[in-house]
């Protein structure tokens, strides 16, 4: 599976030391996740103690990572070697089910 290196992704609209030579289009990675019953019970117990709810933090981090990796794979399949204007978006589809979208503009860059 071909992908784009993480250092070739930015939230900015330009990449330091590179010039955009071709704008290919929108690249996206979508993941829809739900909490397991075990995770829900564990998170509920952690809320009683307070502080960081590590079970949900780990679920969110893994979901974002998976969406990000899908976006990079999609961009590479489109022929890009970088992604600019990168962002995340989330939507709760139903109680306990969340969509995470990673998206940006797939581009071809060359060193300046």
N, CA, C and O atoms as CSV, one atom per row, in Angstrom:
chain,resi,resn,atom,element,x,y,z
A,1,UNK,N,N,0.850,-1.178,0.000
A,1,UNK,CA,C,0.000,0.000,0.000
A,1,UNK,C,C,0.895,1.239,0.000
A,1,UNK,O,O,1.702,1.426,0.911
A,2,UNK,N,N,0.754,2.068,-1.003
A,2,UNK,CA,C,1.524,3.300,-1.110
A,2,UNK,C,C,0.842,4.387,-0.305
A,2,UNK,O,O,-0.383,4.504,-0.296
A,3,UNK,N,N,1.654,5.175,0.366
A,3,UNK,CA,C,1.113,6.273,1.154
A,3,UNK,C,C,2.062,7.465,1.079
A,3,UNK,O,O,3.149,7.366,0.508
A,4,UNK,N,N,1.656,8.568,1.646
A,4,UNK,CA,C,2.448,9.794,1.654
A,4,UNK,C,C,3.087,9.945,3.030
A,4,UNK,O,O,2.412,9.738,4.039
A,5,UNK,N,N,4.368,10.300,3.099
A,5,UNK,CA,C,5.016,10.489,4.403
A,5,UNK,C,C,4.341,11.607,5.207
A,5,UNK,O,O,3.881,12.598,4.640
A,6,UNK,N,N,4.289,11.438,6.508
A,6,UNK,CA,C,3.626,12.418,7.381
A,6,UNK,C,C,4.240,13.814,7.269
A,6,UNK,O,O,3.535,14.809,7.442
A,7,UNK,N,N,5.536,13.905,6.986
A,7,UNK,CA,C,6.164,15.221,6.875
A,7,UNK,C,C,5.775,15.954,5.594
A,7,UNK,O,O,6.179,17.098,5.386
A,8,UNK,N,N,4.991,15.299,4.733
A,8,UNK,CA,C,4.507,15.935,3.499
A,8,UNK,C,C,3.034,16.311,3.618
A,8,UNK,O,O,2.337,16.444,2.612
A,9,UNK,N,N,2.565,16.480,4.854
A,9,UNK,CA,C,1.196,16.884,5.138
A,9,UNK,C,C,1.236,18.114,6.025
A,9,UNK,O,O,2.002,18.172,6.987
A,10,UNK,N,N,0.403,19.103,5.696
A,10,UNK,CA,C,0.368,20.322,6.499
A,10,UNK,C,C,-1.037,20.903,6.535
A,10,UNK,O,O,-1.833,20.710,5.615
A,11,UNK,N,N,-1.324,21.621,7.623
A,11,UNK,CA,C,-2.593,22.344,7.707
A,11,UNK,C,C,-2.515,23.658,6.934
A,11,UNK,O,O,-3.540,24.270,6.635
A,12,UNK,N,N,-1.318,24.080,6.617
A,12,UNK,CA,C,-1.116,25.307,5.832
A,12,UNK,C,C,-1.415,25.011,4.358
A,12,UNK,O,O,-1.677,23.868,3.984
A,13,UNK,N,N,-1.372,26.055,3.536
A,13,UNK,CA,C,-1.649,25.876,2.116
A,13,UNK,C,C,-0.373,25.917,1.277
A,13,UNK,O,O,-0.417,26.044,0.053
A,14,UNK,N,N,0.756,25.806,1.963
A,14,UNK,CA,C,2.036,25.642,1.287
A,14,UNK,C,C,2.929,24.796,2.186
A,14,UNK,O,O,2.748,24.756,3.403
A,15,UNK,N,N,3.870,24.139,1.584
A,15,UNK,CA,C,4.785,23.254,2.301
A,15,UNK,C,C,6.173,23.873,2.203
A,15,UNK,O,O,6.673,24.105,1.102
A,16,UNK,N,N,6.799,24.143,3.349
A,16,UNK,CA,C,8.122,24.777,3.352
A,16,UNK,C,C,9.092,24.042,2.438
A,16,UNK,O,O,9.156,22.813,2.423
A,17,UNK,N,N,9.841,24.824,1.682
A,17,UNK,CA,C,10.892,24.333,0.776
A,17,UNK,C,C,10.333,23.623,-0.459
A,17,UNK,O,O,11.099,23.036,-1.223
A,18,UNK,N,N,9.014,23.665,-0.670
A,18,UNK,CA,C,8.400,23.033,-1.846
A,18,UNK,C,C,7.455,24.015,-2.530
A,18,UNK,O,O,6.915,24.923,-1.898
A,19,UNK,N,N,7.268,23.817,-3.826
A,19,UNK,CA,C,6.253,24.591,-4.555
A,19,UNK,C,C,5.232,23.615,-5.122
A,19,UNK,O,O,5.582,22.534,-5.598
A,20,UNK,N,N,3.974,24.009,-5.065
A,20,UNK,CA,C,2.895,23.187,-5.615
A,20,UNK,C,C,2.929,23.336,-7.130
A,20,UNK,O,O,2.844,24.445,-7.657
A,21,UNK,N,N,3.054,22.205,-7.829
A,21,UNK,CA,C,3.071,22.245,-9.293
A,21,UNK,C,C,1.770,21.721,-9.897
A,21,UNK,O,O,1.475,21.964,-11.067
A,22,UNK,N,N,0.990,20.991,-9.076
A,22,UNK,CA,C,-0.306,20.514,-9.572
A,22,UNK,C,C,-1.245,20.268,-8.397
A,22,UNK,O,O,-0.885,19.617,-7.416
A,23,UNK,N,N,-2.450,20.801,-8.519
A,23,UNK,CA,C,-3.516,20.569,-7.547
A,23,UNK,C,C,-4.368,19.435,-8.101
A,23,UNK,O,O,-4.993,19.574,-9.153
A,24,UNK,N,N,-4.389,18.310,-7.387
A,24,UNK,CA,C,-5.109,17.133,-7.892
A,24,UNK,C,C,-6.563,17.118,-7.437
A,24,UNK,O,O,-7.449,16.745,-8.207
A,25,UNK,N,N,-6.817,17.519,-6.193
A,25,UNK,CA,C,-8.188,17.547,-5.697
A,25,UNK,C,C,-8.281,17.103,-4.249
A,25,UNK,O,O,-7.268,16.919,-3.574
A,26,UNK,N,N,-9.496,16.935,-3.786
A,26,UNK,CA,C,-9.747,16.586,-2.391
A,26,UNK,C,C,-9.393,15.113,-2.137
A,26,UNK,O,O,-9.770,14.217,-2.892
A,27,UNK,N,N,-8.663,14.909,-1.056
A,27,UNK,CA,C,-8.363,13.566,-0.581
A,27,UNK,C,C,-9.054,13.409,0.760
A,27,UNK,O,O,-9.063,14.340,1.565
A,28,UNK,N,N,-9.634,12.238,1.012
A,28,UNK,CA,C,-10.345,12.051,2.281
A,28,UNK,C,C,-10.198,10.634,2.792
A,28,UNK,O,O,-9.971,9.687,2.039
A,29,UNK,N,N,-10.337,10.527,4.093
A,29,UNK,CA,C,-10.358,9.237,4.762
A,29,UNK,C,C,-11.472,9.283,5.796
A,29,UNK,O,O,-11.485,10.172,6.647
A,30,UNK,N,N,-12.397,8.351,5.739
A,30,UNK,CA,C,-13.562,8.352,6.631
A,30,UNK,C,C,-13.572,7.069,7.450
A,30,UNK,O,O,-13.403,5.973,6.915
A,31,UNK,N,N,-13.772,7.221,8.748
A,31,UNK,CA,C,-13.911,6.088,9.662
A,31,UNK,C,C,-15.177,6.319,10.487
A,31,UNK,O,O,-15.413,7.431,10.959
A,32,UNK,N,N,-15.982,5.290,10.662
A,32,UNK,CA,C,-17.144,5.352,11.547
A,32,UNK,C,C,-16.909,4.315,12.645
A,32,UNK,O,O,-16.708,3.131,12.371
A,33,UNK,N,N,-16.940,4.789,13.895
A,33,UNK,CA,C,-16.649,3.905,15.026
A,33,UNK,C,C,-17.741,4.011,16.076
A,33,UNK,O,O,-18.425,5.026,16.203
A,34,UNK,N,N,-17.876,2.922,16.823
A,34,UNK,CA,C,-18.763,2.930,17.983
A,34,UNK,C,C,-17.984,2.404,19.174
A,34,UNK,O,O,-16.976,1.714,19.019
A,35,UNK,N,N,-18.456,2.734,20.353
A,35,UNK,CA,C,-17.844,2.204,21.572
A,35,UNK,C,C,-18.376,0.802,21.803
A,35,UNK,O,O,-19.536,0.511,21.510
A,36,UNK,N,N,-17.525,-0.060,22.326
A,36,UNK,CA,C,-17.976,-1.389,22.712
A,36,UNK,C,C,-18.661,-1.287,24.072
A,36,UNK,O,O,-18.512,-0.277,24.761
A,37,UNK,N,N,-19.385,-2.285,24.457
A,37,UNK,CA,C,-20.040,-2.295,25.767
A,37,UNK,C,C,-18.994,-2.239,26.878
A,37,UNK,O,O,-19.198,-1.574,27.894
A,38,UNK,N,N,-17.875,-2.940,26.685
A,38,UNK,CA,C,-16.796,-2.910,27.679
A,38,UNK,C,C,-16.214,-1.502,27.786
A,38,UNK,O,O,-15.970,-1.001,28.883
A,39,UNK,N,N,-15.995,-0.870,26.624
A,39,UNK,CA,C,-15.466,0.494,26.615
A,39,UNK,C,C,-16.422,1.482,27.254
A,39,UNK,O,O,-15.999,2.389,27.971
A,40,UNK,N,N,-17.707,1.310,26.997
A,40,UNK,CA,C,-18.706,2.200,27.584
A,40,UNK,C,C,-18.750,2.073,29.106
A,40,UNK,O,O,-18.843,3.071,29.821
A,41,UNK,N,N,-18.681,0.834,29.589
A,41,UNK,CA,C,-18.689,0.616,31.047
A,41,UNK,C,C,-17.416,1.183,31.663
A,41,UNK,O,O,-17.464,1.856,32.693
A,42,UNK,N,N,-16.269,0.907,31.024
A,42,UNK,CA,C,-14.991,1.421,31.524
A,42,UNK,C,C,-14.959,2.941,31.556
A,42,UNK,O,O,-14.487,3.538,32.524
A,43,UNK,N,N,-15.465,3.568,30.489
A,43,UNK,CA,C,-15.505,5.032,30.441
A,43,UNK,C,C,-16.436,5.567,31.518
A,43,UNK,O,O,-16.140,6.578,32.154
A,44,UNK,N,N,-17.560,4.891,31.723
A,44,UNK,CA,C,-18.491,5.306,32.774
A,44,UNK,C,C,-17.847,5.264,34.148
A,44,UNK,O,O,-18.051,6.162,34.965
A,45,UNK,N,N,-17.072,4.224,34.399
A,45,UNK,CA,C,-16.371,4.125,35.682
A,45,UNK,C,C,-15.310,5.218,35.819
A,45,UNK,O,O,-15.131,5.782,36.899
A,46,UNK,N,N,-14.614,5.512,34.733
A,46,UNK,CA,C,-13.591,6.552,34.786
A,46,UNK,C,C,-14.206,7.932,35.039
A,46,UNK,O,O,-13.568,8.780,35.662
A,47,UNK,N,N,-15.434,8.171,34.565
A,47,UNK,CA,C,-16.059,9.474,34.806
A,47,UNK,C,C,-16.370,9.674,36.285
A,47,UNK,O,O,-16.440,10.811,36.754
A,48,UNK,N,N,-16.556,8.590,37.020
A,48,UNK,CA,C,-16.807,8.705,38.460
A,48,UNK,C,C,-15.579,9.235,39.191
A,48,UNK,O,O,-15.702,9.963,40.176
A,49,UNK,N,N,-14.397,8.869,38.707
A,49,UNK,CA,C,-13.142,9.293,39.326
A,49,UNK,C,C,-12.764,10.696,38.861
A,49,UNK,O,O,-12.184,11.470,39.622
A,50,UNK,N,N,-13.089,11.019,37.624
A,50,UNK,CA,C,-12.740,12.320,37.060
A,50,UNK,C,C,-11.406,12.258,36.332
A,50,UNK,O,O,-10.710,11.244,36.366
A,51,UNK,N,N,-11.066,13.347,35.680
A,51,UNK,CA,C,-9.801,13.411,34.958
A,51,UNK,C,C,-9.935,12.904,33.534
A,51,UNK,O,O,-11.027,12.822,32.973
A,52,UNK,N,N,-8.784,12.566,32.972
A,52,UNK,CA,C,-8.728,12.084,31.597
A,52,UNK,C,C,-9.395,10.713,31.492
A,52,UNK,O,O,-9.077,9.798,32.252
A,53,UNK,N,N,-10.310,10.582,30.557
A,53,UNK,CA,C,-10.994,9.306,30.336
A,53,UNK,C,C,-10.188,8.570,29.271
A,53,UNK,O,O,-10.458,8.680,28.075
A,54,UNK,N,N,-9.193,7.818,29.735
A,54,UNK,CA,C,-8.194,7.235,28.844
A,54,UNK,C,C,-8.784,6.275,27.816
A,54,UNK,O,O,-8.292,6.209,26.690
A,55,UNK,N,N,-9.814,5.539,28.172
A,55,UNK,CA,C,-10.420,4.596,27.222
A,55,UNK,C,C,-10.956,5.349,26.001
A,55,UNK,O,O,-10.757,4.915,24.867
A,56,UNK,N,N,-11.628,6.463,26.232
A,56,UNK,CA,C,-12.174,7.242,25.119
A,56,UNK,C,C,-11.087,8.016,24.390
A,56,UNK,O,O,-11.155,8.190,23.173
A,57,UNK,N,N,-10.080,8.484,25.129
A,57,UNK,CA,C,-8.964,9.178,24.500
A,57,UNK,C,C,-8.260,8.253,23.515
A,57,UNK,O,O,-7.957,8.650,22.390
A,58,UNK,N,N,-8.001,7.021,23.941
A,58,UNK,CA,C,-7.340,6.042,23.064
A,58,UNK,C,C,-8.205,5.709,21.854
A,58,UNK,O,O,-7.683,5.564,20.749
A,59,UNK,N,N,-9.516,5.586,22.042
A,59,UNK,CA,C,-10.426,5.310,20.930
A,59,UNK,C,C,-10.408,6.466,19.932
A,59,UNK,O,O,-10.341,6.245,18.723
A,60,UNK,N,N,-10.467,7.694,20.437
A,60,UNK,CA,C,-10.441,8.867,19.554
A,60,UNK,C,C,-9.124,8.962,18.794
A,60,UNK,O,O,-9.113,9.231,17.593
A,61,UNK,N,N,-8.015,8.742,19.497
A,61,UNK,CA,C,-6.703,8.822,18.849
A,61,UNK,C,C,-6.562,7.761,17.765
A,61,UNK,O,O,-6.070,8.059,16.677
A,62,UNK,N,N,-6.980,6.543,18.036
A,62,UNK,CA,C,-6.889,5.465,17.051
A,62,UNK,C,C,-7.790,5.756,15.844
A,62,UNK,O,O,-7.403,5.496,14.704
A,63,UNK,N,N,-8.971,6.286,16.090
A,63,UNK,CA,C,-9.900,6.601,14.998
A,63,UNK,C,C,-9.334,7.701,14.110
A,63,UNK,O,O,-9.387,7.598,12.885
A,64,UNK,N,N,-8.793,8.751,14.718
A,64,UNK,CA,C,-8.188,9.829,13.922
A,64,UNK,C,C,-6.999,9.327,13.122
A,64,UNK,O,O,-6.829,9.691,11.959
A,65,UNK,N,N,-6.174,8.490,13.745
A,65,UNK,CA,C,-5.006,7.927,13.060
A,65,UNK,C,C,-5.443,7.106,11.849
A,65,UNK,O,O,-4.842,7.216,10.780
A,66,UNK,N,N,-6.474,6.292,12.003
A,66,UNK,CA,C,-6.963,5.472,10.900
A,66,UNK,C,C,-7.527,6.334,9.767
A,66,UNK,O,O,-7.274,6.057,8.595
A,67,UNK,N,N,-8.288,7.373,10.108
A,67,UNK,CA,C,-8.843,8.271,9.089
A,67,UNK,C,C,-7.711,9.001,8.356
A,67,UNK,O,O,-7.754,9.154,7.135
A,68,UNK,N,N,-6.699,9.449,9.107
A,68,UNK,CA,C,-5.533,10.133,8.528
A,68,UNK,C,C,-4.811,9.213,7.546
A,68,UNK,O,O,-4.480,9.627,6.435
A,69,UNK,N,N,-4.565,7.961,7.954
A,69,UNK,CA,C,-3.875,7.009,7.086
A,69,UNK,C,C,-4.675,6.713,5.821
A,69,UNK,O,O,-4.100,6.578,4.741
A,70,UNK,N,N,-5.989,6.614,5.946
A,70,UNK,CA,C,-6.831,6.414,4.755
A,70,UNK,C,C,-6.726,7.597,3.803
A,70,UNK,O,O,-6.669,7.418,2.586
A,71,UNK,N,N,-6.699,8.825,4.364
A,71,UNK,CA,C,-6.567,10.015,3.529
A,71,UNK,C,C,-5.240,9.997,2.775
A,71,UNK,O,O,-5.195,10.315,1.586
A,72,UNK,N,N,-4.156,9.624,3.464
A,72,UNK,CA,C,-2.842,9.578,2.810
A,72,UNK,C,C,-2.813,8.537,1.697
A,72,UNK,O,O,-2.237,8.778,0.636
A,73,UNK,N,N,-3.424,7.394,1.931
A,73,UNK,CA,C,-3.501,6.349,0.908
A,73,UNK,C,C,-4.315,6.836,-0.284
A,73,UNK,O,O,-3.932,6.612,-1.432
A,74,UNK,N,N,-5.436,7.499,-0.017
A,74,UNK,CA,C,-6.279,8.027,-1.097
A,74,UNK,C,C,-5.508,9.046,-1.928
A,74,UNK,O,O,-5.572,9.023,-3.158
A,75,UNK,N,N,-4.777,9.942,-1.258
A,75,UNK,CA,C,-3.995,10.961,-1.966
A,75,UNK,C,C,-2.925,10.306,-2.840
A,75,UNK,O,O,-2.729,10.712,-3.985
A,76,UNK,N,N,-2.236,9.300,-2.311
A,76,UNK,CA,C,-1.207,8.601,-3.087
A,76,UNK,C,C,-1.825,7.900,-4.298
A,76,UNK,O,O,-1.246,7.910,-5.385
A,77,UNK,N,N,-2.997,7.292,-4.111
A,77,UNK,CA,C,-3.684,6.628,-5.234
A,77,UNK,C,C,-4.060,7.625,-6.315
A,77,UNK,O,O,-4.143,7.265,-7.489
A,78,UNK,N,N,-4.288,8.875,-5.932
A,78,UNK,CA,C,-4.618,9.932,-6.889
A,78,UNK,C,C,-3.368,10.445,-7.616
A,78,UNK,O,O,-3.474,11.192,-8.588
A,79,UNK,N,N,-2.184,10.038,-7.138
A,79,UNK,CA,C,-0.936,10.469,-7.760
A,79,UNK,C,C,-0.250,11.607,-7.031
A,79,UNK,O,O,0.729,12.156,-7.536
A,80,UNK,N,N,-0.738,11.973,-5.864
A,80,UNK,CA,C,-0.146,13.084,-5.104
A,80,UNK,C,C,1.104,12.629,-4.352
A,80,UNK,O,O,1.301,11.441,-4.096
A,81,UNK,N,N,1.943,13.611,-4.006
A,81,UNK,CA,C,3.079,13.322,-3.132
A,81,UNK,C,C,3.052,14.195,-1.876
A,81,UNK,O,O,3.993,14.195,-1.083
A,82,UNK,N,N,1.934,14.952,-1.709
A,82,UNK,CA,C,1.763,15.794,-0.520
A,82,UNK,C,C,0.280,16.127,-0.356
A,82,UNK,O,O,-0.514,15.992,-1.287
A,83,UNK,N,N,-0.073,16.568,0.863
A,83,UNK,CA,C,-1.433,17.033,1.155
A,83,UNK,C,C,-1.311,18.352,1.891
A,83,UNK,O,O,-0.590,18.458,2.884
A,84,UNK,N,N,-2.022,19.361,1.396
A,84,UNK,CA,C,-2.045,20.667,2.056
A,84,UNK,C,C,-3.464,20.972,2.533
A,84,UNK,O,O,-4.426,20.355,2.076
A,85,UNK,N,N,-3.588,21.928,3.455
A,85,UNK,CA,C,-4.906,22.308,3.958
A,85,UNK,C,C,-5.587,21.189,4.720
A,85,UNK,O,O,-6.813,21.082,4.699
A,86,UNK,N,N,-4.810,20.355,5.392
A,86,UNK,CA,C,-5.338,19.188,6.099
A,86,UNK,C,C,-6.206,19.589,7.296
A,86,UNK,O,O,-5.880,20.525,8.025
A,87,UNK,N,N,-7.326,18.862,7.488
A,87,UNK,CA,C,-8.232,19.081,8.627
A,87,UNK,C,C,-8.918,17.775,9.011
A,87,UNK,O,O,-8.948,16.807,8.252
A,88,UNK,N,N,-9.469,17.793,10.232
A,88,UNK,CA,C,-10.350,16.722,10.706
A,88,UNK,C,C,-11.743,17.303,10.889
A,88,UNK,O,O,-11.897,18.490,11.175
A,89,UNK,N,N,-12.749,16.465,10.724
A,89,UNK,CA,C,-14.122,16.838,11.029
A,89,UNK,C,C,-14.769,15.617,11.679
A,89,UNK,O,O,-14.476,14.484,11.295
A,90,UNK,N,N,-15.640,15.836,12.655
A,90,UNK,CA,C,-16.332,14.722,13.297
A,90,UNK,C,C,-17.826,14.994,13.341
A,90,UNK,O,O,-18.267,16.140,13.434
A,91,UNK,N,N,-18.586,13.924,13.274
A,91,UNK,CA,C,-20.037,14.013,13.364
A,91,UNK,C,C,-20.536,12.836,14.173
A,91,UNK,O,O,-20.124,11.701,13.935
A,92,UNK,N,N,-21.414,13.087,15.125
A,92,UNK,CA,C,-22.057,11.998,15.846
A,92,UNK,C,C,-23.255,11.560,15.017
A,92,UNK,O,O,-24.216,12.314,14.862
A,93,UNK,N,N,-23.200,10.338,14.484
A,93,UNK,CA,C,-24.261,9.834,13.614
A,93,UNK,C,C,-25.459,9.351,14.409
A,93,UNK,O,O,-26.605,9.520,13.991
A,94,UNK,N,N,-25.186,8.749,15.559
A,94,UNK,CA,C,-26.208,8.321,16.497
A,94,UNK,C,C,-25.498,8.143,17.833
A,94,UNK,O,O,-24.269,8.171,17.877
A,95,UNK,N,N,-26.223,7.965,18.897
A,95,UNK,CA,C,-25.590,7.872,20.201
A,95,UNK,C,C,-24.540,6.756,20.217
A,95,UNK,O,O,-24.842,5.591,19.958
A,96,UNK,N,N,-23.309,7.141,20.526
A,96,UNK,CA,C,-22.221,6.176,20.610
A,96,UNK,C,C,-21.571,5.823,19.285
A,96,UNK,O,O,-20.658,4.999,19.248
A,97,UNK,N,N,-22.029,6.439,18.180
A,97,UNK,CA,C,-21.459,6.172,16.853
A,97,UNK,C,C,-21.005,7.495,16.251
A,97,UNK,O,O,-21.799,8.416,16.062
A,98,UNK,N,N,-19.707,7.569,15.953
A,98,UNK,CA,C,-19.124,8.817,15.471
A,98,UNK,C,C,-18.363,8.582,14.174
A,98,UNK,O,O,-17.671,7.578,14.002
A,99,UNK,N,N,-18.513,9.541,13.270
A,99,UNK,CA,C,-17.754,9.551,12.021
A,99,UNK,C,C,-16.585,10.510,12.198
A,99,UNK,O,O,-16.757,11.612,12.720
A,100,UNK,N,N,-15.406,10.099,11.769
A,100,UNK,CA,C,-14.245,10.986,11.738
A,100,UNK,C,C,-13.786,11.070,10.290
A,100,UNK,O,O,-13.533,10.052,9.645
A,101,UNK,N,N,-13.682,12.292,9.792
A,101,UNK,CA,C,-13.258,12.550,8.422
A,101,UNK,C,C,-11.941,13.314,8.465
A,101,UNK,O,O,-11.851,14.370,9.092
A,102,UNK,N,N,-10.929,12.784,7.803
A,102,UNK,CA,C,-9.663,13.491,7.601
A,102,UNK,C,C,-9.654,13.914,6.137
A,102,UNK,O,O,-9.908,13.091,5.258
A,103,UNK,N,N,-9.364,15.188,5.861
A,103,UNK,CA,C,-9.388,15.628,4.470
A,103,UNK,C,C,-8.398,16.752,4.224
A,103,UNK,O,O,-7.990,17.463,5.143
A,104,UNK,N,N,-8.028,16.890,2.973
A,104,UNK,CA,C,-7.112,17.941,2.562
A,104,UNK,C,C,-7.028,17.944,1.050
A,104,UNK,O,O,-7.707,17.172,0.373
A,105,UNK,N,N,-6.184,18.826,0.528
A,105,UNK,CA,C,-6.002,18.927,-0.906
A,105,UNK,C,C,-4.781,18.122,-1.317
A,105,UNK,O,O,-3.667,18.394,-0.868
A,106,UNK,N,N,-4.996,17.133,-2.170
A,106,UNK,CA,C,-3.902,16.320,-2.703
A,106,UNK,C,C,-3.187,17.130,-3.769
A,106,UNK,O,O,-3.816,17.665,-4.682
A,107,UNK,N,N,-1.867,17.218,-3.647
A,107,UNK,CA,C,-1.070,18.013,-4.585
A,107,UNK,C,C,0.209,17.280,-4.964
A,107,UNK,O,O,0.635,16.333,-4.302
A,108,UNK,N,N,0.800,17.751,-6.046
A,108,UNK,CA,C,2.158,17.337,-6.415
A,108,UNK,C,C,3.050,18.527,-6.134
A,108,UNK,O,O,2.778,19.637,-6.592
A,109,UNK,N,N,4.108,18.300,-5.385
A,109,UNK,CA,C,5.067,19.369,-5.059
A,109,UNK,C,C,6.448,18.991,-5.557
A,109,UNK,O,O,6.774,17.817,-5.733
A,110,UNK,N,N,7.253,20.026,-5.778
A,110,UNK,CA,C,8.660,19.868,-6.138
A,110,UNK,C,C,9.481,20.766,-5.224
A,110,UNK,O,O,8.991,21.800,-4.770
A,111,UNK,N,N,10.737,20.380,-4.947
A,111,UNK,CA,C,11.591,21.264,-4.164
A,111,UNK,C,C,11.765,22.605,-4.850
A,111,UNK,O,O,11.829,22.678,-6.077
A,112,UNK,N,N,11.841,23.679,-4.051
A,112,UNK,CA,C,12.043,25.033,-4.629
A,112,UNK,C,C,13.460,25.182,-5.133
A,112,UNK,O,O,13.824,26.239,-5.649
